[in-house]
Amino acid sequence: MGVEGRAPAYRGVIRRRRKREGEIGASGGGMRKLARQRKKVEMLFAHLKRILKIDRLRLRGSNGARDEFHLAAAAQNLRKMAKLIPPGAPALST
């Protein structure tokens, strides 16, 4: 339990998310859409952990962890952008 017997703040977030998921699920194909979204996000985190070796954060503190995660996400985005360039394309001149 949190401070003075209160539940942690994230429980409210979880409750709101479950409520939203229930509303989406009641709309028919919403659960499949939600599952695809979850899979996409989970695959990105799996890639960060496995390929970029971000299995643990090396910088300490919340600022260090945030900065390290942002650097890893930027590296992942650069890899995705590099795949969009067709092979044999001329290099950009500066």
N, CA, C and O of each residue as an XYZ file, in Angstrom:
376
protein
N       0.834     -1.178      0.000
C       0.000      0.000      0.000
C       0.878      1.240      0.000
O       2.041      1.202      0.402
N       0.305      2.323     -0.452
C       1.014      3.590     -0.535
C       1.070      4.287      0.808
O       0.949      3.652      1.855
N       1.250      5.570      0.772
C       1.378      6.386      1.968
C       0.042      6.424      2.699
O      -1.005      6.594      2.073
N       0.072      6.268      4.015
C      -1.091      6.356      4.891
C      -2.228      5.421      4.460
O      -3.399      5.789      4.554
N      -1.892      4.230      3.993
C      -2.907      3.249      3.666
C      -3.618      3.461      2.338
O      -4.558      2.731      2.024
N      -3.192      4.441      1.555
C      -3.827      4.670      0.260
C      -3.214      3.760     -0.789
O      -2.050      3.371     -0.696
N      -4.016      3.429     -1.786
C      -3.525      2.604     -2.891
C      -2.572      3.435     -3.744
O      -2.723      4.655     -3.815
N      -1.593      2.802     -4.394
C      -0.685      3.541     -5.280
C      -1.443      4.256     -6.396
O      -2.519      3.821     -6.809
N      -0.870      5.351     -6.873
C      -1.531      6.196     -7.871
C      -1.769      5.450     -9.185
O      -2.722      5.763     -9.898
N      -0.938      4.488     -9.514
C      -1.079      3.822    -10.805
C      -2.333      2.969    -10.886
O      -2.758      2.610    -11.985
N      -2.932      2.637     -9.760
C      -4.152      1.826     -9.799
C      -5.275      2.558    -10.519
O      -6.070      1.943    -11.230
N      -5.338      3.875    -10.331
C      -6.351      4.656    -11.045
C      -6.134      4.598    -12.540
O      -7.089      4.535    -13.315
N      -4.872      4.618    -12.945
C      -4.535      4.528    -14.367
C      -4.973      3.179    -14.911
O      -5.540      3.094    -16.000
N      -4.708      2.124    -14.145
C      -5.082      0.788    -14.582
C      -6.598      0.661    -14.689
O      -7.109      0.072    -15.642
N      -7.319      1.213    -13.709
C      -8.783      1.141    -13.762
C      -9.332      1.866    -14.984
O     -10.223      1.359    -15.664
N      -8.794      3.062    -15.263
C      -9.261      3.811    -16.439
C      -8.957      3.044    -17.717
O      -9.772      3.029    -18.639
N      -7.789      2.405    -17.782
C      -7.414      1.649    -18.973
C      -8.341      0.455    -19.170
O      -8.783      0.184    -20.286
N      -8.633     -0.260    -18.078
C      -9.534     -1.406    -18.193
C     -10.928     -0.976    -18.630
O     -11.578     -1.665    -19.416
N     -11.383      0.166    -18.118
C     -12.699      0.669    -18.513
C     -12.710      0.979    -20.007
O     -13.651      0.625    -20.717
N     -11.636      1.655    -20.482
C     -11.538      1.986    -21.906
C     -11.466      0.724    -22.749
O     -12.100      0.645    -23.801
N     -10.701     -0.264    -22.298
C     -10.602     -1.520    -23.032
C     -11.954     -2.209    -23.104
O     -12.300     -2.790    -24.133
N     -12.723     -2.149    -22.020
C     -14.045     -2.747    -22.023
C     -14.967     -2.066    -23.014
O     -15.762     -2.723    -23.686
N     -14.860     -0.739    -23.104
C     -15.682     -0.012    -24.065
C     -15.282     -0.350    -25.491
O     -16.140     -0.493    -26.362
N     -13.988     -0.477    -25.731
C     -13.512     -0.838    -27.072
C     -13.945     -2.255    -27.403
O     -14.384     -2.527    -28.521
N     -13.824     -3.171    -26.427
C     -14.177     -4.558    -26.654
C     -15.656     -4.737    -26.938
O     -16.044     -5.633    -27.688
N     -16.482     -3.890    -26.342
C     -17.920     -3.996    -26.560
C     -18.310     -3.560    -27.971
O     -19.420     -3.834    -28.426
N     -17.397     -2.886    -28.658
C     -17.723     -2.372    -29.986
C     -17.508     -3.390    -31.101
O     -17.588     -3.027    -32.274
N     -17.244     -4.622    -30.781
C     -17.098     -5.644    -31.820
C     -15.653     -6.056    -32.006
O     -15.120     -6.811    -31.193
N     -15.002     -5.573    -33.069
C     -13.632     -5.966    -33.382
C     -12.593     -5.191    -32.608
O     -11.415     -5.210    -32.967
N     -12.997     -4.517    -31.565
C     -12.078     -3.686    -30.801
C     -10.988     -4.466    -30.111
O      -9.858     -3.988    -30.008
N     -11.299     -5.652    -29.636
C     -10.292     -6.439    -28.919
C      -9.162     -6.861    -29.846
O      -8.000     -6.888    -29.440
N      -9.495     -7.190    -31.088
C      -8.431     -7.535    -32.043
C      -7.552     -6.323    -32.311
O      -6.329     -6.441    -32.383
N      -8.172     -5.160    -32.460
C      -7.413     -3.929    -32.697
C      -6.504     -3.637    -31.511
O      -5.338     -3.282    -31.685
N      -7.041     -3.788    -30.311
C      -6.263     -3.548    -29.108
C      -5.109     -4.544    -29.002
O      -4.007     -4.173    -28.597
N      -5.350     -5.791    -29.358
C      -4.296     -6.811    -29.310
C      -3.179     -6.481    -30.298
O      -2.003     -6.674    -29.992
N      -3.545     -5.981    -31.487
C      -2.519     -5.592    -32.466
C      -1.688     -4.424    -31.946
O      -0.467     -4.403    -32.107
N      -2.355     -3.452    -31.322
C      -1.627     -2.310    -30.771
C      -0.671     -2.754    -29.673
O       0.478     -2.317    -29.622
N      -1.156     -3.625    -28.798
C      -0.302     -4.128    -27.723
C       0.889     -4.881    -28.276
O       2.012     -4.713    -27.801
N       0.647     -5.720    -29.288
C       1.727     -6.512    -29.867
C       2.789     -5.601    -30.476
O       3.986     -5.852    -30.337
N       2.340     -4.538    -31.154
C       3.284     -3.601    -31.770
C       4.180     -2.960    -30.705
O       5.395     -2.865    -30.882
N       3.580     -2.529    -29.619
C       4.351     -1.896    -28.550
C       5.271     -2.907    -27.881
O       6.433     -2.604    -27.609
N       4.759     -4.108    -27.615
C       5.573     -5.134    -26.976
C       6.759     -5.526    -27.845
O       7.845     -5.786    -27.327
N       6.565     -5.570    -29.154
C       7.670     -5.905    -30.055
C       8.757     -4.833    -30.003
O       9.945     -5.150    -30.060
N       8.357     -3.571    -29.895
C       9.342     -2.497    -29.796
C      10.161     -2.622    -28.517
O      11.379     -2.442    -28.539
N       9.501     -2.928    -27.407
C      10.234     -3.095    -26.156
C      11.120     -4.333    -26.204
O      12.232     -4.317    -25.675
N      10.643     -5.398    -26.826
C      11.459     -6.602    -26.953
C      12.710     -6.305    -27.776
O      13.798     -6.785    -27.459
N      12.549     -5.514    -28.829
C      13.697     -5.142    -29.657
C      14.688     -4.325    -28.854
O      15.895     -4.551    -28.939
N      14.187     -3.371    -28.067
C      15.079     -2.570    -27.226
C      15.861     -3.467    -26.273
O      17.064     -3.286    -26.084
N      15.177     -4.422    -25.682
C      15.828     -5.265    -24.690
C      16.804     -6.246    -25.317
O      17.902     -6.450    -24.798
N      16.418     -6.846    -26.415
C      17.223     -7.929    -26.971
C      18.321     -7.435    -27.911
O      19.484     -7.806    -27.756
N      17.961     -6.610    -28.870
C      18.923     -6.197    -29.889
C      19.811     -5.059    -29.390
O      21.026     -5.082    -29.585
N      19.200     -4.065    -28.747
C      19.973     -2.909    -28.288
C      20.534     -3.098    -26.881
O      21.154     -2.188    -26.331
N      20.320     -4.264    -26.305
C      20.869     -4.638    -24.989
C      20.459     -3.660    -23.878
O      21.277     -3.279    -23.040
N      19.196     -3.267    -23.887
C      18.686     -2.399    -22.826
C      17.918     -3.292    -21.840
O      16.752     -3.036    -21.538
N      18.583     -4.333    -21.348
C      17.925     -5.216    -20.398
C      17.917     -4.614    -19.002
O      17.083     -4.972    -18.170
N      18.831     -3.717    -18.751
C      18.811     -2.964    -17.494
C      19.357     -1.575    -17.785
O      20.170     -1.388    -18.691
N      18.903     -0.617    -17.014
C      19.357      0.761    -17.214
C      20.640      0.975    -16.422
O      20.720      0.610    -15.249
N      21.617      1.553    -17.049
C      22.909      1.736    -16.405
C      23.026      3.071    -15.682
O      23.794      3.197    -14.727
N      22.275      4.058    -16.128
C      22.302      5.357    -15.458
C      21.339      5.335    -14.281
O      20.265      4.740    -14.367
N      21.708      5.964    -13.208
C      20.905      5.922    -11.991
C      20.006      7.139    -11.884
O      20.279      8.190    -12.463
N      18.942      6.977    -11.141
C      18.005      8.061    -10.926
C      16.975      8.130    -12.040
O      17.156      7.563    -13.117
N      15.890      8.838    -11.756
C      14.815      8.905    -12.751
C      15.250      9.681    -13.989
O      14.868      9.327    -15.105
N      16.042     10.732    -13.808
C      16.510     11.497    -14.973
C      17.457     10.671    -15.834
O      17.370     10.701    -17.062
N      18.355      9.938    -15.194
C      19.278      9.096    -15.949
C      18.559      7.998    -16.706
O      18.881      7.720    -17.862
N      17.577      7.366    -16.055
C      16.810      6.308    -16.703
C      16.019      6.869    -17.881
O      15.965      6.254    -18.946
N      15.407      8.035    -17.691
C      14.635      8.654    -18.771
C      15.546      9.004    -19.946
O      15.201      8.756    -21.101
N      16.710      9.581    -19.647
C      17.637      9.957    -20.711
C      18.135      8.734    -21.474
O      18.221      8.753    -22.702
N      18.461      7.678    -20.744
C      18.946      6.460    -21.399
C      17.862      5.844    -22.281
O      18.142      5.378    -23.385
N      16.626      5.845    -21.789
C      15.534      5.300    -22.588
C      15.300      6.148    -23.829
O      15.056      5.604    -24.906
N      15.370      7.483    -23.701
C      15.183      8.356    -24.864
C      16.286      8.127    -25.904
O      16.015      8.131    -27.104
N      17.515      7.929    -25.449
C      18.608      7.641    -26.390
C      18.364      6.322    -27.121
O      18.587      6.224    -28.328
N      17.908      5.310    -26.385
C      17.632      4.016    -27.012
C      16.485      4.141    -28.015
O      16.539      3.555    -29.096
N      15.446      4.905    -27.658
C      14.321      5.092    -28.575
C      14.759      5.860    -29.815
O      14.314      5.554    -30.921
N      15.633      6.860    -29.642
C      16.143      7.609    -30.790
C      16.948      6.692    -31.714
O      16.822      6.771    -32.936
N      17.774      5.823    -31.126
C      18.548      4.875    -31.934
C      17.620      3.943    -32.700
O      17.877      3.626    -33.862
N      16.552      3.506    -32.060
C      15.595      2.628    -32.717
C      14.904      3.358    -33.865
O      14.701      2.779    -34.932
N      14.542      4.618    -33.659
C      13.903      5.395    -34.715
C      14.853      5.630    -35.890
O      14.427      5.602    -37.045
N      16.130      5.861    -35.605
C      17.112      6.043    -36.680
C      17.260      4.767    -37.503
O      17.404      4.825    -38.724
N      17.225      3.617    -36.834
C      17.301      2.342    -37.565
C      16.102      2.178    -38.488
O      16.239      1.727    -39.625
N      14.917      2.552    -37.987
C      13.706      2.442    -38.801
C      13.778      3.400    -39.991
O      13.375      3.042    -41.098
N      14.283      4.605    -39.773
C      14.398      5.583    -40.862
C      15.397      5.115    -41.901
O      15.185      5.320    -43.096
N      16.487      4.487    -41.466
C      17.499      4.011    -42.403
C      16.929      2.931    -43.318
O      17.343      2.814    -44.472
N      15.989      2.145    -42.816
C      15.385      1.097    -43.635
C      14.463      1.677    -44.704
O      14.167      1.004    -45.691
N      14.008      2.909    -44.524
C      13.119      3.537    -45.494
C      13.863      4.043    -46.727
O      13.254      4.257    -47.775
N      15.175      4.235    -46.604
C      15.979      4.714    -47.733
C      16.225      3.539    -48.675
O      16.736      2.504    -48.249
N      15.864      3.688    -49.957
C      16.071      2.561    -50.884
C      17.567      2.332    -51.136
O      18.359      3.274    -51.114
N      17.940      1.075    -51.373
C      19.350      0.780    -51.640
C      19.803      1.486    -52.922
O      19.058      1.550    -53.900
N      21.005      2.002    -52.907
C      21.565      2.671    -54.068
C      21.117      4.116    -54.211
O      21.437      4.759    -55.210
N      20.394      4.636    -53.249
C      19.965      6.036    -53.310
C      21.173      6.923    -53.075
O      22.055      6.575    -52.289
N      21.223      8.081    -53.757
C      22.368      8.979    -53.546
C      22.359      9.533    -52.132
O      21.306      9.735    -51.528
N      23.550      9.771    -51.624
C      23.688     10.306    -50.271
C      23.266     11.780    -50.278
O      23.425     12.489    -51.272
N      22.733     12.205    -49.156
C      22.347     13.607    -49.023
C      23.589     14.468    -48.857
O      24.480     14.129    -48.078
N      23.656     15.558    -49.569
C      24.810     16.456    -49.417
C      24.418     17.589    -48.482
O      23.278     18.052    -48.485
N      25.371     18.018    -47.695
C      25.098     19.105    -46.746
C      25.733     20.388    -47.178
O      25.603     21.403    -46.494
